[in-house]
Amino acid sequence: MARSDFPQASARPRGSGGLYDPFPMQASIRRTLPNTITLARLGLAVLFFLLLERIDRGAPGAEVARLGAWGMGIFAVAALSDILDGYLARRWNSVTAFGRVMDPLVDKMLVLGGFIYLASPLFAPLEGGMIGSGIAPWMVVVILLRELLVTGLRSFVESRGVAFPADWSGKIKMFVQSFCVGACVFVGTQSEPPAWQVFVRDWSTYLTVVLTLLSSLTYIHRALTVPQRRPEALDARTEERR
């Protein structure tokens, strides 16, 4: 019997570029996993805030400190997930419109929400109890103003057709802010923390304010010196905003 008389095998699934893809589900996972991690971080942020709400300033010190430790752990996992989803999205070239919007939104919700809680009466020093966060309201005002300023500058620059991604100062600022929130939650809920922990809390707090101000200056300089390009020249795959 001639070879052509045998039933022909069905075509094998092909991936991008017409090449055979032995794992057709892998592409789907690559497209959705970074966004799934972002949504998981949103859930962790809500859990973090709910845990802070459970802190009872009149409760025994050990119980308050335990809630603070759990809060720091949840916040740390959420902050680290931001690094993971950004890395995967860039490595797999799966940056989506949803991710470009939700990723920075969840980041700001987590960090700014944490600072607002830390500056509230919930984290004020208590005689004979928790030592407090060390975050003053004016510090939160500075951080919020910086975020509003950068958001306005980014909208202005990108309306002229020029990409305005995060730079090194913004990334360092985000890392220090995240460290500061975790440290203030953990140390601030203790009644007698070691001196070195108080030192770390205080220095991370003031370093956060300084870096927030310095990163504002770098963004202002970039906005004033950026060249103008046509809107269609804007790269649709700009890395996620911070």
SERO-4910 file (N, C-alpha, C, O; in steps of 0.05 Angstrom, whole numbers):
BEGIN
 pado doro    nc1    nc2    nc3   cac1   cac2   cac3    cc1    cc2    cc3    oc1    oc2    oc3
  Met    A     17    -24      0      0      0      0     18     25      0     38     26     15
  Ala    A     11     44    -16     27     68    -18     25     84      8      5     82     23
  Arg    A     46    100     14     46    115     39     23    135     40     12    140     61
  Ser    A     15    145     17     -7    165     16    -34    153     23    -53    167     29
  Asp    A    -36    125     23    -61    112     29    -67    111     59    -90    107     67
  Phe    A    -47    115     76    -51    115    105    -64    141    114    -59    161    102
  Pro    A    -80    140    135    -92    165    145    -70    184    155    -51    175    167
  Gln    A    -73    209    148    -53    229    155    -57    237    184    -80    241    193
  Ala    A    -35    241    199    -37    250    227    -46    279    227    -39    295    209
  Ser    A    -60    286    248    -69    314    251    -45    332    255    -24    324    266
  Ala    A    -49    357    247    -27    376    250    -20    381    279    -38    382    296
  Arg    A      5    383    285     13    387    312     10    417    319     13    434    302
  Pro    A      5    423    345      1    451    353     27    466    348     49    456    354
  Arg    A     24    490    339     47    507    333     45    532    350     24    543    355
  Gly    A     69    541    358     70    566    374     75    589    356     70    588    332
  Ser    A     86    611    368     91    635    353    114    629    333    132    614    339
  Gly    A    112    641    309    132    637    289    128    611    273    146    604    258
  Gly    A    106    597    278    101    572    263    117    548    274    116    527    261
  Leu    A    131    551    296    147    529    307    129    511    325    110    520    337
  Tyr    A    136    486    325    121    467    341    124    473    371    146    477    381
  Asp    A    101    475    385    101    481    413     93    456    429     69    449    429
  Pro    A    111    441    442    105    417    455     88    421    480     75    403    491
  Phe    A     87    446    490     72    452    514     54    476    508     60    499    516
  Pro    A     31    471    495     14    494    486      2    510    510     -5    533    506
  Met    A      0    498    533    -11    512    556      9    531    568      2    549    583
  Gln    A     34    527    562     55    544    575     52    573    567     56    590    584
  Ala    A     45    579    543     42    606    534     19    620    549     21    643    557
  Ser    A     -2    605    554    -25    616    569    -17    622    598    -24    643    609
  Ile    A     -2    604    610      7    609    637     25    633    638     24    649    657
  Arg    A     43    636    619     61    659    619     46    685    616     54    706    627
  Arg    A     23    685    602      8    709    599     -7    717    624    -10    741    630
  Thr    A    -16    697    639    -33    703    662    -20    703    689    -29    715    707
  Leu    A      3    689    691     15    686    718     24    713    730     18    718    753
  Pro    A     37    731    715     44    757    728     20    772    738     21    783    760
  Asn    A     -2    773    723    -26    787    732    -38    772    756    -50    785    773
  Thr    A    -37    746    756    -47    731    779    -32    737    804    -44    740    826
  Ile    A     -6    740    802     10    748    825      3    776    834      2    781    858
  Thr    A     -2    794    816    -11    821    823    -37    821    839    -40    835    859
  Leu    A    -56    805    829    -81    802    844    -78    790    871    -91    797    890
  Ala    A    -59    770    873    -53    758    899    -42    779    918    -47    779    942
  Arg    A    -25    797    907    -14    818    923    -36    837    933    -34    848    956
  Leu    A    -56    842    917    -78    858    925    -92    845    949   -100    859    968
  Gly    A    -96    819    947   -108    804    970    -91    806    995   -102    808   1017
  Leu    A    -65    804    992    -47    806   1015    -48    834   1027    -46    837   1051
  Ala    A    -51    854   1010    -53    882   1020    -78    885   1038    -77    897   1059
  Val    A   -100    874   1028   -125    875   1044   -122    860   1070   -130    869   1091
  Leu    A   -109    836   1069   -104    821   1093    -86    836   1112    -90    835   1137
  Phe    A    -66    850   1102    -48    865   1118    -63    887   1133    -59    891   1157
  Phe    A    -81    901   1119    -96    923   1133   -116    912   1153   -120    924   1174
  Leu    A   -128    889   1147   -147    877   1166   -132    868   1191   -143    871   1213
  Leu    A   -108    859   1188    -92    850   1211    -85    874   1228    -85    873   1253
  Leu    A    -77    897   1215    -71    921   1231    -95    930   1246    -93    941   1269
  Glu    A   -119    927   1234   -144    936   1248   -149    919   1273   -163    928   1291
  Arg    A   -137    895   1275   -142    878   1298   -124    885   1321   -128    875   1343
  Ile    A   -105    903   1317    -87    910   1339   -102    925   1360   -115    945   1355
  Asp    A   -101    915   1385   -115    927   1408    -93    938   1426    -78    924   1438
  Arg    A    -92    965   1427    -71    978   1443    -73    971   1473    -53    973   1487
  Gly    A    -96    962   1482    -99    955   1510    -93    926   1515    -94    917   1538
  Ala    A    -87    910   1495    -82    882   1498    -54    878   1510    -38    896   1510
  Pro    A    -48    853   1520    -21    848   1530      0    853   1508     -5    849   1485
  Gly    A     24    861   1517     45    868   1499     53    845   1480     58    850   1456
  Ala    A     53    821   1490     61    798   1474     41    794   1451     49    787   1428
  Glu    A     16    798   1456     -5    795   1435     -2    816   1413     -4    810   1390
  Val    A      3    841   1422      6    863   1402     31    858   1386     31    862   1361
  Ala    A     53    850   1399     78    845   1384     75    821   1365     86    822   1343
  Arg    A     59    801   1372     54    779   1354     39    788   1329     46    779   1307
  Leu    A     19    805   1332      5    816   1309     24    832   1292     22    832   1267
  Gly    A     42    847   1305     61    863   1289     80    846   1273     86    852   1250
  Ala    A     88    823   1285    106    805   1270     91    792   1246    102    790   1224
  Trp    A     66    784   1250     51    774   1228     46    795   1206     48    789   1182
  Gly    A     41    819   1215     37    841   1196     62    845   1179     60    849   1155
  Met    A     85    846   1192    110    849   1177    114    827   1157    123    831   1135
  Gly    A    108    802   1166    111    779   1148     94    780   1123    103    775   1101
  Ile    A     68    787   1127     50    790   1105     59    812   1086     58    809   1062
  Phe    A     67    835   1098     76    857   1081    101    849   1065    103    857   1042
  Ala    A    119    835   1078    144    827   1064    137    809   1040    149    812   1019
  Val    A    119    790   1044    112    772   1022     99    788    999    105    783    976
  Ala    A     82    806   1006     69    823    986     89    840    970     88    842    946
  Ala    A    108    852    985    128    869    972    146    852    954    153    861    932
  Leu    A    154    828    962    171    811    946    156    801    921    169    797    900
  Ser    A    130    797    923    115    789    900    115    810    878    112    803    854
  Asp    A    119    835    885    121    856    865    146    853    848    145    857    824
  Ile    A    167    844    861    192    839    845    188    815    827    197    815    804
  Leu    A    174    795    837    171    770    821    153    775    797    161    767    775
  Asp    A    130    788    800    113    791    777    125    809    756    121    805    732
  Gly    A    139    830    765    152    847    745    174    832    730    177    836    705
  Tyr    A    189    816    744    210    800    731    199    781    710    209    779    688
  Leu    A    178    767    718    166    747    700    153    760    675    156    751    653
  Ala    A    140    783    680    127    797    657    148    806    637    143    804    613
  Arg    A    171    816    647    192    825    628    206    802    615    212    802    591
  Arg    A    211    781    631    226    758    620    210    743    599    220    735    578
  Trp    A    184    741    604    166    726    585    153    745    564    138    736    548
  Asn    A    160    770    566    149    790    547    118    789    548    105    789    527
  Ser    A    107    788    572     79    786    575     67    810    590     48    808    606
  Val    A     79    834    586     69    858    598     42    865    585     41    868    560
  Thr    A     21    868    601     -5    873    590    -15    901    600     -4    913    618
  Ala    A    -37    910    587    -49    936    595    -59    933    624    -57    952    639
  Phe    A    -71    910    630    -81    906    658    -58    908    678    -60    920    698
  Gly    A    -35    895    671    -12    895    690     -1    923    693      8    931    715
  Arg    A      1    939    671     12    965    672     -4    984    690      6   1003    701
  Val    A    -31    978    691    -48    995    708    -49    984    737    -45    999    756
  Met    A    -54    958    740    -59    947    766    -33    944    783    -34    948    807
  Asp    A    -11    938    770     14    934    786     22    959    802     25    957    826
  Pro    A     24    983    789     31   1006    805      9   1015    824     14   1026    846
  Leu    A    -16   1009    817    -39   1016    834    -38   1000    860    -41   1011    882
  Val    A    -33    974    858    -31    957    882     -7    964    898     -8    964    923
  Asp    A     15    970    885     40    978    899     34   1003    917     42   1003    940
  Lys    A     22   1023    905     16   1047    920     -4   1043    942     -2   1055    963
  Met    A    -24   1026    936    -43   1020    957    -30   1007    981    -36   1014   1004
  Leu    A    -12    988    976      2    974    997     20    992   1013     19    993   1038
  Val    A     38   1007   1000     57   1023   1013     45   1048   1026     50   1054   1049
  Leu    A     30   1063   1010     18   1088   1021     -2   1082   1043     -4   1096   1063
  Gly    A    -18   1060   1039    -36   1052   1060    -22   1045   1085    -31   1051   1107
  Gly    A      1   1031   1082     17   1025   1106     26   1049   1121     25   1050   1145
  Phe    A     36   1069   1106     45   1094   1119     23   1109   1133     26   1120   1154
  Ile    A     -1   1109   1120    -24   1123   1133    -31   1109   1159    -37   1123   1179
  Tyr    A    -31   1083   1160    -36   1069   1185    -15   1075   1205    -21   1080   1229
  Leu    A     10   1076   1197     32   1080   1216     32   1108   1228     41   1112   1250
  Ala    A     20   1128   1213     19   1155   1224     -7   1160   1239    -11   1182   1250
  Ser    A    -24   1140   1241    -50   1143   1255    -47   1139   1285    -26   1129   1294
  Pro    A    -67   1146   1301    -65   1142   1330    -61   1113   1338    -52   1107   1360
  Leu    A    -68   1094   1320    -65   1066   1326    -36   1059   1332    -30   1041   1348
  Phe    A    -17   1073   1319     12   1068   1323     26   1090   1339     50   1093   1337
  Ala    A     11   1105   1354     23   1125   1372     36   1111   1395     27   1090   1404
  Pro    A     57   1123   1407     70   1110   1430     50   1108   1453     34   1125   1457
  Leu    A     53   1086   1468     35   1081   1491     52   1076   1515     69   1058   1515
  Glu    A     48   1091   1536     64   1088   1560     60   1060   1572     37   1052   1578
  Gly    A     82   1046   1575     80   1019   1586     72    998   1565     69    975   1571
  Gly    A     69   1007   1540     61    989   1518     79    992   1494    103    997   1496
  Met    A     67    991   1471     81    993   1445     95   1020   1443     84   1040   1451
  Ile    A    119   1019   1430    134   1044   1429    126   1062   1405    134   1085   1404
  Gly    A    110   1051   1387    100   1068   1365    117   1065   1340    139   1055   1341
  Ser    A    106   1075   1318    119   1072   1292    141   1092   1287    160   1086   1272
  Gly    A    140   1115   1299    159   1136   1294    153   1152   1268    169   1169   1260
  Ile    A    131   1146   1255    123   1160   1231    105   1184   1239     84   1181   1251
  Ala    A    114   1208   1231     98   1232   1236     80   1238   1212     86   1230   1189
  Pro    A     57   1251   1217     39   1257   1194     52   1273   1172     45   1268   1148
  Trp    A     71   1291   1178     83   1307   1157     99   1290   1138    102   1296   1114
  Met    A    110   1268   1148    125   1249   1131    106   1237   1110    114   1234   1087
  Val    A     83   1229   1118     63   1217   1100     55   1238   1079     50   1231   1056
  Val    A     52   1263   1088     44   1284   1069     66   1287   1047     59   1289   1024
  Val    A     91   1286   1055    113   1288   1036    112   1265   1016    115   1269    992
  Ile    A    107   1241   1026    107   1217   1009     83   1219    989     86   1212    966
  Leu    A     60   1227    999     36   1229    982     40   1251    961     33   1247    937
  Leu    A     52   1273    968     56   1295    949     75   1286    927     72   1292    903
  Arg    A     95   1271    934    114   1261    914    100   1243    894    104   1245    870
  Glu    A     83   1225    904     69   1207    886     50   1222    867     48   1216    843
  Leu    A     36   1242    878     19   1258    861     35   1274    840     27   1277    817
  Leu    A     58   1284    848     75   1299    830     85   1282    807     83   1289    784
  Val    A     95   1258    814    106   1240    793     83   1231    774     87   1229    750
  Thr    A     60   1225    786     37   1217    769     30   1239    749     24   1234    726
  Gly    A     30   1264    759     24   1287    741     45   1291    720     38   1296    697
  Leu    A     70   1288    727     92   1291    708     91   1269    687     95   1274    663
  Arg    A     85   1245    696     84   1222    677     61   1227    657     64   1222    633
  Ser    A     38   1236    666     16   1241    648     22   1263    628     16   1261    605
  Phe    A     36   1284    638     43   1306    620     63   1297    599     60   1304    575
  Val    A     84   1283    607    104   1275    588     93   1255    568     99   1257    544
  Glu    A     79   1235    577     69   1214    559     47   1225    541     42   1214    519
  Ser    A     34   1247    548     15   1260    530     28   1272    506     16   1278    486
  Arg    A     54   1277    509     70   1288    486     83   1266    470     98   1271    451
  Gly    A     76   1240    476     86   1218    461    113   1207    469    127   1195    453
  Val    A    121   1212    494    147   1203    504    143   1184    528    127   1191    546
  Ala    A    156   1162    527    154   1143    549    167   1155    574    188   1169    572
  Phe    A    156   1150    597    166   1161    623    166   1138    644    151   1140    663
  Pro    A    183   1118    640    184   1096    659    198   1104    685    211   1125    687
  Ala    A    196   1086    704    210   1090    730    241   1089    725    250   1074    708
  Asp    A    255   1105    740    285   1105    738    296   1093    763    282   1083    781
  Trp    A    322   1093    765    336   1080    788    328   1092    814    326   1078    834
  Ser    A    324   1119    815    317   1132    840    290   1123    850    285   1120    874
  Gly    A    271   1119    831    245   1110    839    245   1082    849    231   1075    868
  Lys    A    262   1065    838    264   1037    847    276   1035    874    267   1020    891
  Ile    A    297   1051    879    310   1051    905    291   1062    926    289   1052    948
  Lys    A    277   1084    919    257   1095    937    236   1075    945    229   1073    968
  Met    A    226   1060    925    206   1040    931    216   1018    950    202   1009    968
  Phe    A    241   1009    946    252    989    963    255    999    992    248    985   1010
  Val    A    265   1023    995    269   1034   1022    243   1039   1036    240   1034   1060
  Gln    A    223   1049   1021    196   1053   1033    185   1027   1042    173   1025   1064
  Ser    A    187   1006   1026    176    980   1034    190    969   1059    177    958   1077
  Phe    A    217    972   1060    232    963   1083    223    979   1108    220    968   1129
  Cys    A    218   1005   1104    211   1022   1127    184   1014   1138    180   1013   1162
  Val    A    164   1009   1121    138   1001   1131    140    975   1147    129    973   1169
  Gly    A    154    955   1136    156    930   1151    171    934   1177    162    922   1197
  Ala    A    192    950   1178    207    954   1203    190    969   1223    191    962   1247
  Cys    A    175    989   1215    159   1005   1233    136    988   1245    129    991   1268
  Val    A    124    971   1229    103    954   1239    114    934   1260    102    930   1281
  Phe    A    137    922   1253    148    902   1271    159    914   1297    152    905   1319
  Val    A    175    935   1295    187    948   1319    166    964   1334    166    963   1359
  Gly    A    149    978   1320    130    996   1333    110    982   1351     99    994   1369
  Thr    A    105    957   1346     85    942   1362     98    928   1386     84    915   1402
  Gln    A    124    931   1390    137    920   1413    138    940   1436    138    964   1431
  Ser    A    140    930   1460    142    948   1483    170    953   1491    177    975   1501
  Glu    A    188    934   1488    216    937   1495    234    925   1474    247    905   1480
  Pro    A    235    936   1450    252    924   1429    281    930   1435    287    949   1449
  Pro    A    299    914   1424    328    920   1427    335    947   1414    321    957   1397
  Ala    A    356    959   1425    363    986   1416    370    986   1386    364   1006   1372
  Trp    A    382    964   1375    389    964   1347    364    964   1329    365    975   1307
  Gln    A    343    952   1338    318    952   1323    306    980   1322    296    989   1301
  Val    A    307    994   1344    297   1022   1344    314   1039   1326    304   1056   1311
  Phe    A    340   1034   1326    359   1049   1308    352   1044   1279    351   1063   1263
  Val    A    347   1019   1272    340   1013   1244    314   1026   1236    311   1037   1214
  Arg    A    294   1025   1254    268   1038   1249    271   1067   1244    261   1078   1224
  Asp    A    286   1081   1261    289   1110   1259    304   1118   1234    296   1137   1220
  Trp    A    326   1104   1228    342   1112   1204    328   1105   1178    330   1119   1159
  Ser    A    313   1083   1178    298   1076   1154    276   1097   1149    269   1103   1126
  Thr    A    265   1108   1171    244   1128   1168    255   1153   1155    243   1163   1136
  Tyr    A    277   1164   1166    288   1189   1155    300   1184   1128    300   1202   1111
  Leu    A    312   1161   1123    323   1155   1097    300   1154   1076    304   1162   1053
  Thr    A    277   1144   1084    254   1144   1066    246   1172   1057    241   1177   1034
  Val    A    245   1190   1076    237   1218   1070    258   1231   1052    251   1244   1032
  Val    A    284   1227   1057    305   1239   1041    304   1228   1012    305   1243    993
  Leu    A    302   1202   1010    301   1190    983    276   1197    968    276   1200    943
  Thr    A    254   1200    982    229   1209    969    233   1237    957    224   1241    934
  Leu    A    245   1255    972    250   1282    961    270   1282    938    266   1295    918
  Leu    A    292   1266    941    312   1265    920    301   1253    894    307   1263    872
  Ser    A    284   1232    897    273   1220    873    254   1239    859    250   1238    834
  Ser    A    241   1257    874    224   1277    862    240   1296    844    231   1303    822
  Leu    A    264   1303    853    281   1321    837    290   1308    811    291   1321    791
  Thr    A    296   1282    812    305   1268    788    282   1267    767    287   1269    743
  Tyr    A    258   1263    777    235   1261    758    229   1289    747    222   1291    723
  Ile    A    231   1310    763    227   1337    753    248   1343    731    241   1355    710
  His    A    273   1336    736    294   1341    716    288   1326    691    292   1337    669
  Arg    A    280   1301    692    274   1286    668    251   1298    653    252   1299    628
  Ala    A    230   1307    667    207   1319    654    215   1345    639    203   1351    618
  Leu    A    233   1360    650    241   1386    638    260   1382    614    262   1399    597
  Thr    A    274   1360    613    294   1355    592    286   1334    572    301   1329    554
  Val    A    262   1322    575    255   1301    557    249   1312    529    236   1333    526
  Pro    A    258   1298    508    252   1307    480    224   1300    473    212   1282    484
  Gln    A    213   1315    454    185   1310    446    185   1291    422    201   1295    403
  Arg    A    168   1271    423    165   1253    400    135   1250    394    118   1259    409
  Arg    A    129   1238    371    102   1234    363     89   1212    381    103   1194    389
  Pro    A     63   1215    386     50   1195    404     53   1166    394     55   1148    410
  Glu    A     53   1162    367     55   1135    358     82   1122    363     86   1098    359
  Ala    A    102   1139    371    128   1128    377    130   1117    405    151   1105    412
  Leu    A    110   1121    421    110   1111    448    110   1081    448     92   1068    437
  Asp    A    129   1069    462    131   1040    463    109   1028    480    106   1035    503
  Ala    A     93   1010    468     71    998    483     80    979    504     64    971    521
  Arg    A    105    972    504    115    952    523    133    965    544    153    953    552
  Thr    A    127    990    551    143   1004    572    141    987    598    119    977    604
  Glu    A    163    985    612    162    970    637    142    982    656    137   1006    655
  Glu    A    131    965    675    110    974    693    119    998    709    143   1000    717
  Arg    A    100   1015    715    107   1039    730    109   1033    759     98   1014    769
  Arg    A    125   1051    774    129   1047    803    120   1073    817    121   1074    841
***
